[in-house]
């Protein structure tokens, strides 16, 4: 089983991915609404992915990367030593 945050039970990799999305979005100077629209997602669902409430399927990775102007592999960079 994946490591999880002991206080929330959320898988650590989901927390890291949400933080990474937020960092990339902020770096791009985009709102959640803009990223969600560019990726063909509902804004509230995208917000919950950033907040680590939900995770995305592998099918959504290319659209998210394109919306943020990065490669799919860049979505997973800098997620910490436990997530490489």
Steps between C-alpha positions, in 0.01 A plus 500: 500500500617854424621724778239744618480811711430370850263783586285480187555154357558655157766318298828692511538493123155662459602777741825551310326505162249760620782721629686456171195600294448809715866599465495458122174692469632783715824508302296525179296785648175316437181466700343166582219593263741560212691174551181300537351649183819441300514140623129438433418450867244642737657773715374355825644158417835659411497691831439175686794336319725787615359460851573125487134407542499319166762361266492507121510208265798445277278607209494857634876541544576615141221759509616637836859520380399682183281742695793582729755520216713212628572143397310219669816391681543850645173454689680241711834677552594650834244295689756401762736205544226250587312558175760462226 
